Amino acid sequence: MTTLVTPDAEDALLARTPTGLLVGGRWREAEDGTRFDVVDPSRGTVLATVADARPADGHRALTAAHAAQASWGRTPARERAEILRRAFELVTARADDFALLMTLEMGKPLAESHGEVAYGAEFLRWFSEEAPRVSGSYATAPDGRNRLLVTKRPVGPCLFITPWNFPLAMATRKIAPAVAAGCTMVLKPAELTPLTALLLAEVMAEAGLPDGVLNVVPTTDPGGVTGPLLRDDRLRKLSFTGSTPVGRRLIADSADQVLRVSMELGGNAPFVVFEDADLEAAVEGAVTAKLRNGGEACVAANRFLVHRSLAVEFGERLAERMGGYTVGRGTEPGTRLGPLINEAAVAKVRRLVDGAVADGARIALGGRPVEGPGYFYAPTVVTDVPPGAAILDEEVFGPVAPVITFDTEDEAVRLANDTPFGLVCFVYTRDFDRGLRMAERLETGMLGLNTGVVSNPAAPFGGVKQSGLGREGGREGIEEYLETCYVGIADPFAHTTAAGQEAR
């Protein structure tokens, strides 16, 4: 049961949340003093105003990160680990604040926001444990002439660009491995949801992160602020989570400086239900994979591919389950589905659903916006979706489940792979051999086999094809922030061997 949140509690939290830029350990206003509004998507009203960074502010932030890099990179791994551990404990202790702040600025129900706090905090704990484990290697060359020493060192100053849909987790997923590796950072949070990132920055400082290691520059001019940084030779890495079109442009802009890039981009996740699946488990997994975060997630199931023999029953059960979700403001008790992020998001979902219906699809549930205030769309199930419908090709980013059918395993694989994206797939089958075949045949970076949830800080998150480059989380996550240095060492026994030959 969600605890009632009073307006006074909301106002008190907003009043103590930072709203400035964090540069070199100091909170400050933007260069020209401008600020922008942060809007509550459940009401369309202003929550707070935040300093609106200009290009000069971005330059100052990178200057601070560059100045802090040398000493921070030399900080012992155990010290960096302890800072992350303290940050984990502080975020966990302030879970109510973080959860409420995310619900206010992004819209998700409080229960889901608490889930994100636990998930986001776990990256801090996970990488606190990885920091002391960074290691290299020592070996003898195959020809015996040299010794091969391989070491790891921080990449250097990083630029992070995070999205609005997971304001805490998308920040900690980048900040934590960078801190663990010894990198400094400039974070540009999404302008729609900057408050959570600013509160996190305050907590990181409280945990002992030195001035200049993390700098935060919210802005309504992301290109103007980050573009010059990508051309600055002091920057060494870019990590971006967002849409594929923007990711492509950022990769191109990073080319001149040959920056290390990590890209977590768009998805078009297929949810495949075979004829031998546990239907109840498949429906449960489908609801989770579709409605978590209101469908506003890159790993949300986007297309439901169901064997023809189960399609009708699956659609009916899915509509029944999704129809039981209460739509409302995320702070209200009983709410299970919050608003979409803004009016443009509602318009996109409406366009895709209306287009599918015009192409011959059938609405089994919902199919319309919910009257405001706020930006709501009803839980929706669309069946009999014809091939080629835009709703099958575009990332819906809303509470809409389009269902199509298949007859054979080969057809399911073809339909699932028929997309330029490859972030995650979900497969339900009782046949373990088939599950292994799907893992090998599906073009995806992640596979949920008989589960609707794959994200875990201990696992490598990322995609293939146009869903991105690199991995976040898991043992692989810290490697994105480390350079490999090889040292060739002359054979240490060469002089003793030569001396022995001379003596003889």
C-alpha positions as CSV (number, residue, x, y, z in Angstrom):
1,M,0.0,0.0,0.0
2,T,1.4,3.4,-1.0
3,T,1.8,5.8,1.8
4,L,-0.1,9.1,1.4
5,V,2.2,11.9,0.5
6,T,1.1,15.3,1.6
7,P,1.6,18.5,-0.4
8,D,3.6,19.9,2.5
9,A,6.0,16.9,2.2
10,E,6.4,17.5,-1.5
11,D,7.1,21.1,-1.0
12,A,9.6,20.4,1.7
13,L,11.6,18.0,-0.4
14,L,11.6,20.3,-3.4
15,A,12.8,23.2,-1.1
16,R,15.9,21.2,0.0
17,T,16.8,19.8,-3.4
18,P,19.7,21.6,-5.1
19,T,18.7,23.5,-8.3
20,G,22.0,25.0,-9.4
21,L,24.9,23.8,-11.4
22,L,27.6,21.8,-9.6
23,V,31.1,22.9,-10.9
24,G,34.3,22.2,-9.1
25,G,32.5,21.4,-5.9
26,R,30.5,24.7,-5.8
27,W,26.8,25.2,-6.5
28,R,26.4,28.1,-8.8
29,E,24.0,29.8,-11.2
30,A,24.3,29.6,-15.0
31,E,26.6,32.2,-16.6
32,D,23.8,34.4,-17.7
33,G,21.5,33.6,-14.7
34,T,18.8,31.8,-16.8
35,R,16.8,29.0,-15.3
36,F,14.2,26.6,-16.7
37,D,11.0,24.9,-15.4
38,V,10.8,21.3,-14.3
39,V,7.2,20.1,-14.9
40,D,5.1,17.5,-13.0
41,P,3.8,15.3,-15.8
42,S,0.8,14.2,-13.8
43,R,-0.5,17.7,-13.5
44,G,1.4,19.8,-16.1
45,T,2.4,22.3,-13.3
46,V,5.9,23.6,-12.5
47,L,7.7,21.8,-9.7
48,A,10.9,23.8,-9.6
49,T,13.2,26.0,-11.7
50,V,16.8,24.8,-12.4
51,A,19.9,26.7,-13.5
52,D,20.1,26.5,-17.3
53,A,23.8,25.9,-18.2
54,R,25.3,27.8,-21.1
55,P,28.4,26.7,-23.2
56,A,30.7,28.6,-20.9
57,D,29.4,26.6,-17.9
58,G,30.1,23.4,-19.7
59,H,33.6,24.6,-20.4
60,R,34.1,25.4,-16.7
61,A,32.8,22.0,-15.7
62,L,35.3,20.2,-18.0
63,T,38.1,22.4,-16.7
64,A,37.2,21.4,-13.2
65,A,37.1,17.7,-14.2
66,H,40.4,18.0,-16.0
67,A,42.0,19.7,-13.0
68,A,40.8,17.0,-10.6
69,Q,41.8,14.1,-12.9
70,A,45.5,13.6,-12.0
71,S,45.0,13.5,-8.2
72,W,41.8,11.5,-8.4
73,G,43.3,9.0,-10.8
74,R,46.1,8.4,-8.2
75,T,43.7,7.9,-5.3
76,P,44.0,4.4,-4.0
77,A,41.2,2.1,-5.2
78,R,40.2,1.3,-1.6
79,E,39.5,5.0,-0.9
80,R,37.4,5.2,-4.1
81,A,35.6,2.0,-3.0
82,E,34.8,3.4,0.4
83,I,33.3,6.6,-1.1
84,L,31.0,4.5,-3.3
85,R,30.0,2.3,-0.4
86,R,29.1,5.4,1.7
87,A,27.2,6.8,-1.3
88,F,25.2,3.5,-1.5
89,E,24.4,3.7,2.2
90,L,23.4,7.4,1.9
91,V,21.1,6.8,-1.1
92,T,19.5,3.9,0.7
93,A,19.0,5.9,3.8
94,R,17.3,8.6,1.8
95,A,15.3,6.2,-0.3
96,D,12.0,8.1,0.5
97,D,13.4,11.4,-0.8
98,F,14.8,9.9,-4.0
99,A,11.6,7.9,-4.7
100,L,9.3,10.9,-4.2
101,L,11.5,13.2,-6.2
102,M,11.5,10.7,-9.2
103,T,7.7,10.3,-8.9
104,L,7.2,14.1,-8.9
105,E,9.5,14.9,-11.9
106,M,9.0,11.7,-14.0
107,G,5.6,10.4,-12.9
108,K,6.1,6.7,-12.1
109,P,4.2,5.3,-9.1
110,L,6.0,5.5,-5.8
111,A,6.4,1.8,-5.5
112,E,8.3,1.7,-8.8
113,S,10.4,4.7,-7.8
114,H,11.4,2.8,-4.7
115,G,12.4,-0.1,-6.9
116,E,14.6,2.2,-9.0
117,V,16.2,3.5,-5.8
118,A,17.2,0.0,-4.8
119,Y,18.4,-0.8,-8.4
120,G,20.3,2.5,-8.8
121,A,21.9,2.3,-5.4
122,E,23.1,-1.2,-6.2
123,F,25.4,0.1,-8.9
124,L,27.2,2.1,-6.2
125,R,27.6,-1.0,-4.1
126,W,28.6,-3.3,-7.0
127,F,31.3,-1.0,-8.3
128,S,32.6,-0.3,-4.8
129,E,33.5,-4.0,-4.8
130,E,34.9,-3.9,-8.3
131,A,37.2,-0.9,-7.7
132,P,39.9,-2.9,-5.8
133,R,39.7,-5.7,-8.3
134,V,41.1,-3.8,-11.3
135,S,44.2,-5.7,-12.2
136,G,46.6,-6.4,-15.1
137,S,48.8,-9.3,-16.0
138,Y,52.5,-10.4,-16.2
139,A,53.7,-13.0,-18.6
140,T,56.7,-14.3,-20.5
141,A,56.6,-13.7,-24.3
142,P,56.3,-16.9,-26.3
143,D,59.8,-16.4,-27.7
144,G,61.2,-16.0,-24.2
145,R,63.0,-12.7,-24.9
146,N,60.7,-10.3,-23.1
147,R,58.4,-10.1,-20.2
148,L,54.9,-8.7,-20.9
149,L,53.4,-6.4,-18.3
150,V,49.9,-5.2,-18.8
151,T,48.4,-2.5,-16.6
152,K,45.1,-0.6,-16.4
153,R,44.6,3.1,-15.8
154,P,41.7,5.5,-15.9
155,V,40.5,6.7,-19.3
156,G,40.3,10.3,-18.0
157,P,37.6,13.0,-17.9
158,C,34.2,11.7,-19.1
159,L,31.0,13.3,-20.4
160,F,27.8,11.6,-19.4
161,I,24.4,12.3,-21.0
162,T,21.5,10.6,-19.3
163,P,17.8,10.2,-20.2
164,W,14.7,11.2,-18.3
165,N,13.1,7.8,-17.8
166,F,15.3,6.4,-15.0
167,P,16.7,9.6,-13.5
168,L,18.7,7.8,-10.7
169,A,19.7,4.5,-12.2
170,M,21.0,5.9,-15.5
171,A,23.2,8.3,-13.5
172,T,24.6,5.7,-11.0
173,R,25.1,3.2,-13.8
174,K,27.7,5.6,-15.3
175,I,29.0,7.5,-12.3
176,A,29.8,4.4,-10.2
177,P,32.1,2.6,-12.6
178,A,33.8,5.9,-13.4
179,V,34.5,6.6,-9.7
180,A,35.7,3.0,-9.3
181,A,38.1,3.4,-12.2
182,G,39.4,6.8,-11.2
183,C,37.8,9.0,-13.8
184,T,36.4,12.5,-13.4
185,M,33.0,13.4,-14.9
186,V,30.7,16.0,-16.4
187,L,27.1,14.9,-16.2
188,K,24.4,16.5,-18.4
189,P,21.1,15.1,-17.0
190,A,17.9,15.2,-19.1
191,E,16.2,18.6,-18.9
192,L,12.9,16.9,-18.1
193,T,14.2,15.2,-14.9
194,P,17.3,17.0,-13.6
195,L,16.3,17.1,-9.9
196,T,17.2,13.5,-9.1
197,A,20.7,13.9,-10.6
198,L,21.3,17.1,-8.6
199,L,20.2,15.4,-5.3
200,L,22.5,12.5,-6.2
201,A,25.4,14.9,-6.8
202,E,24.8,16.4,-3.3
203,V,24.9,12.9,-1.8
204,M,28.1,11.9,-3.6
205,A,29.8,15.0,-2.1
206,E,28.5,14.0,1.3
207,A,30.0,10.6,0.8
208,G,33.4,12.2,0.3
209,L,33.8,12.6,-3.4
210,P,36.4,15.3,-3.9
211,D,35.6,18.6,-5.6
212,G,35.6,18.6,-9.3
213,V,35.3,14.8,-9.7
214,L,31.6,15.0,-10.5
215,N,30.2,18.1,-12.2
216,V,26.6,18.5,-13.1
217,V,25.3,20.9,-15.8
218,P,21.5,20.7,-16.5
219,T,20.6,22.6,-19.6
220,T,17.9,23.3,-22.2
221,D,20.6,23.6,-24.9
222,P,22.3,20.2,-24.8
223,G,24.0,20.6,-28.2
224,G,25.3,24.0,-27.3
225,V,26.8,22.8,-24.0
226,T,28.0,19.3,-24.9
227,G,29.1,20.0,-28.5
228,P,32.2,22.1,-27.6
229,L,33.1,19.5,-25.0
230,L,33.2,16.7,-27.6
231,R,35.7,18.9,-29.6
232,D,37.9,19.6,-26.5
233,D,41.0,17.4,-26.3
234,R,40.8,17.3,-22.5
235,L,37.7,15.0,-22.8
236,R,38.5,11.3,-23.2
237,K,35.2,9.5,-23.1
238,L,31.5,9.9,-23.9
239,S,28.7,7.7,-22.4
240,F,25.2,8.3,-23.7
241,T,21.9,6.7,-23.0
242,G,19.1,7.8,-25.3
243,S,17.7,7.5,-28.8
244,T,19.5,6.0,-31.7
245,P,19.3,9.1,-34.0
246,V,20.9,11.3,-31.3
247,G,23.5,8.5,-30.6
248,R,24.5,8.4,-34.2
249,R,25.1,12.2,-34.2
250,L,27.1,12.0,-31.0
251,I,29.3,9.2,-32.4
252,A,30.0,11.3,-35.4
253,D,30.8,14.3,-33.3
254,S,33.2,12.2,-31.2
255,A,35.2,11.0,-34.2
256,D,37.5,14.0,-34.5
257,Q,38.9,13.5,-31.0
258,V,38.6,9.7,-31.3
259,L,36.8,9.5,-28.0
260,R,36.0,6.3,-26.3
261,V,32.2,6.0,-26.6
262,S,29.6,3.9,-24.8
263,M,26.1,4.0,-26.4
264,E,23.0,2.6,-24.9
265,L,20.5,3.4,-27.6
266,G,16.9,2.5,-28.7
267,G,15.3,-0.9,-28.7
268,N,12.4,-2.8,-30.2
269,A,12.1,-5.8,-27.9
270,P,10.2,-8.8,-29.1
271,F,8.4,-10.9,-26.6
272,V,8.1,-14.4,-28.0
273,V,5.6,-16.9,-26.7
274,F,6.0,-20.5,-28.1
275,E,3.2,-23.0,-28.1
276,D,4.7,-25.0,-25.2
277,A,5.0,-22.0,-22.9
278,D,3.5,-21.8,-19.5
279,L,0.8,-19.3,-20.5
280,E,0.1,-17.9,-17.1
281,A,3.8,-17.3,-16.5
282,A,4.1,-15.7,-20.0
283,V,1.2,-13.3,-19.3
284,E,2.8,-12.4,-15.9
285,G,6.1,-11.8,-17.6
286,A,4.4,-9.8,-20.4
287,V,2.8,-7.4,-18.0
288,T,6.0,-6.9,-16.2
289,A,8.0,-6.4,-19.4
290,K,5.4,-4.0,-20.8
291,L,4.2,-1.9,-17.9
292,R,7.3,-1.5,-15.8
293,N,8.0,2.2,-15.9
294,G,4.8,2.6,-17.8
295,G,6.4,1.2,-20.9
296,E,8.8,4.1,-21.0
297,A,11.9,1.9,-21.0
298,C,14.3,0.8,-23.7
299,V,14.0,-2.7,-22.4
300,A,10.2,-2.7,-22.5
301,A,8.6,-5.4,-24.6
302,N,7.6,-3.7,-27.8
303,R,6.2,-6.5,-30.0
304,F,4.4,-9.6,-28.7
305,L,5.0,-12.5,-31.0
306,V,2.6,-15.3,-30.0
307,H,2.2,-18.8,-31.5
308,R,-1.1,-18.9,-33.4
309,S,-2.5,-21.6,-31.1
310,L,-2.2,-19.4,-28.1
311,A,-2.7,-15.9,-29.5
312,V,-6.4,-15.5,-28.7
313,E,-6.2,-16.7,-25.1
314,F,-2.9,-14.8,-24.6
315,G,-4.5,-11.6,-25.8
316,E,-7.5,-12.0,-23.6
317,R,-5.5,-12.7,-20.5
318,L,-3.1,-9.9,-21.2
319,A,-6.0,-7.5,-21.6
320,E,-7.6,-8.7,-18.4
321,R,-4.4,-8.2,-16.4
322,M,-3.5,-4.8,-17.9
323,G,-7.0,-3.6,-17.5
324,G,-6.6,-4.0,-13.7
325,Y,-4.0,-1.3,-13.5
326,T,-5.1,1.9,-11.9
327,V,-4.0,5.0,-13.7
328,G,-3.2,8.1,-11.8
329,R,-0.7,10.4,-10.1
330,G,2.2,8.4,-8.8
331,T,1.8,9.7,-5.2
332,E,-1.8,8.5,-4.9
333,P,-2.4,5.2,-3.0
334,G,-3.3,2.4,-5.4
335,T,-1.8,3.9,-8.5
336,R,0.0,1.4,-10.7
337,L,0.4,3.3,-13.9
338,G,1.5,7.0,-13.9
339,P,1.6,9.5,-16.7
340,L,3.7,9.7,-19.8
341,I,6.5,12.2,-19.7
342,N,4.9,15.0,-21.7
343,E,2.2,15.8,-24.3
344,A,4.5,14.8,-27.2
345,A,4.8,11.3,-25.7
346,V,1.0,11.0,-25.6
347,A,0.7,12.2,-29.2
348,K,3.3,9.6,-30.4
349,V,1.5,6.7,-28.7
350,R,-1.8,7.9,-30.0
351,R,-0.4,8.1,-33.5
352,L,1.0,4.5,-33.4
353,V,-2.2,3.0,-32.0
354,D,-4.5,4.9,-34.4
355,G,-2.3,3.9,-37.3
356,A,-2.4,0.2,-36.4
357,V,-6.2,0.4,-36.2
358,A,-6.4,2.1,-39.5
359,D,-4.3,-0.8,-40.9
360,G,-6.8,-3.3,-39.6
361,A,-5.7,-4.1,-36.1
362,R,-8.3,-4.6,-33.3
363,I,-8.3,-2.8,-29.9
364,A,-8.8,-5.4,-27.1
365,L,-8.2,-2.9,-24.3
366,G,-7.8,0.9,-24.0
367,G,-6.7,2.6,-27.2
368,R,-7.1,6.2,-26.0
369,P,-5.5,9.0,-23.9
370,V,-6.9,9.5,-20.4
371,E,-8.3,13.0,-19.7
372,G,-6.0,15.2,-17.7
373,P,-4.7,17.2,-16.1
374,G,-1.4,15.5,-16.9
375,Y,-0.2,13.3,-19.7
376,F,-1.9,9.9,-19.4
377,Y,-2.6,7.1,-21.8
378,A,-4.8,4.1,-21.0
379,P,-3.2,0.6,-20.8
380,T,-3.8,-0.8,-24.3
381,V,-3.7,-4.2,-26.0
382,V,-3.9,-4.3,-29.8
383,T,-4.4,-7.6,-31.6
384,D,-4.4,-8.8,-35.2
385,V,-1.7,-6.2,-36.0
386,P,-0.8,-6.6,-39.7
387,P,2.8,-6.8,-40.9
388,G,4.3,-3.5,-41.7
389,A,2.4,-1.5,-39.2
390,A,4.4,1.4,-37.7
391,I,3.7,0.2,-34.2
392,L,5.8,-2.9,-34.9
393,D,8.8,-0.9,-36.2
394,E,8.9,2.1,-33.8
395,E,9.7,2.1,-30.1
396,V,6.3,2.8,-28.6
397,F,7.5,4.1,-25.2
398,G,4.1,3.7,-23.6
399,P,1.6,1.2,-22.1
400,V,0.7,-0.4,-25.4
401,A,1.1,-4.1,-26.3
402,P,0.7,-5.0,-30.0
403,V,0.2,-8.7,-30.6
404,I,1.1,-10.6,-33.8
405,T,1.2,-14.3,-34.5
406,F,3.6,-16.9,-35.9
407,D,3.5,-20.6,-36.8
408,T,7.1,-21.9,-36.7
409,E,10.3,-21.3,-34.8
410,D,12.0,-20.1,-37.9
411,E,9.2,-17.6,-38.5
412,A,9.5,-16.4,-34.9
413,V,13.2,-15.8,-35.3
414,R,12.8,-14.0,-38.6
415,L,10.1,-11.7,-37.1
416,A,12.1,-11.1,-33.9
417,N,15.3,-10.2,-35.9
418,D,13.4,-8.0,-38.4
419,T,14.6,-4.8,-36.9
420,P,17.7,-2.6,-36.9
421,F,17.7,-2.8,-33.1
422,G,19.0,-5.6,-30.8
423,L,18.9,-4.6,-27.2
424,V,16.8,-7.3,-25.5
425,C,14.5,-10.2,-26.4
426,F,12.1,-12.2,-24.2
427,V,11.3,-15.8,-24.9
428,Y,8.9,-18.1,-23.1
429,T,9.2,-21.9,-23.8
430,R,9.3,-25.0,-21.7
431,D,11.8,-26.5,-24.1
432,F,15.3,-25.8,-22.8
433,D,17.0,-26.8,-26.0
434,R,14.8,-24.3,-27.9
435,G,15.7,-21.7,-25.3
436,L,19.4,-22.3,-26.0
437,R,18.8,-22.1,-29.8
438,M,17.0,-18.8,-29.3
439,A,20.0,-17.5,-27.3
440,E,22.2,-18.3,-30.3
441,R,19.8,-17.3,-33.1
442,L,18.3,-14.0,-31.8
443,E,20.3,-10.9,-32.6
444,T,20.3,-9.3,-29.2
445,G,22.6,-8.2,-26.5
446,M,20.4,-9.6,-23.7
447,L,17.8,-12.4,-23.5
448,G,15.1,-12.9,-20.9
449,L,14.3,-16.7,-20.9
450,N,11.0,-17.3,-19.1
451,T,11.4,-13.9,-17.3
452,G,10.2,-10.4,-18.0
453,V,13.1,-8.7,-16.2
454,V,16.7,-8.8,-17.3
455,S,18.3,-5.7,-15.8
456,N,20.7,-6.4,-12.9
457,P,23.8,-4.4,-11.8
458,A,25.8,-7.6,-11.7
459,A,25.1,-8.3,-15.3
460,P,26.4,-6.6,-18.5
461,F,23.7,-4.4,-19.9
462,G,23.9,-3.4,-23.6
463,G,22.8,-4.2,-27.1
464,V,24.0,-5.0,-30.6
465,K,23.2,-3.5,-34.0
466,Q,21.8,0.0,-33.7
467,S,21.0,-0.5,-30.0
468,G,24.5,0.6,-29.0
469,L,28.1,0.0,-28.2
470,G,29.7,-1.2,-24.9
471,R,28.3,-2.6,-21.7
472,E,27.2,-1.1,-18.4
473,G,27.1,-3.1,-15.2
474,G,28.7,-6.5,-14.4
475,R,32.4,-7.1,-14.5
476,E,32.5,-5.6,-18.0
477,G,31.2,-2.3,-16.9
478,I,34.4,-0.9,-15.3
479,E,36.4,-1.9,-18.4
480,E,34.6,0.9,-20.3
481,Y,36.5,3.4,-18.1
482,L,40.0,1.8,-18.2
483,E,42.8,2.1,-20.7
484,T,45.1,-0.9,-21.2
485,C,48.8,-0.1,-21.1
486,Y,51.4,-2.7,-22.2
487,V,55.0,-2.6,-21.1
488,G,57.6,-4.8,-22.8
489,I,60.4,-5.6,-20.4
490,A,63.8,-7.0,-21.4
491,D,64.5,-10.6,-20.3
492,P,65.6,-10.2,-16.7
493,F,67.9,-13.2,-17.0
494,A,69.7,-12.1,-20.1
495,H,72.6,-10.3,-18.2
496,T,73.1,-13.2,-15.8
497,T,73.2,-15.7,-18.7
498,A,75.8,-13.5,-20.5
499,A,77.9,-13.1,-17.4
500,G,77.9,-16.9,-16.9
501,Q,79.0,-17.5,-20.5
502,E,81.9,-15.0,-20.0
503,A,83.1,-16.7,-16.8
504,R,83.3,-20.0,-18.7
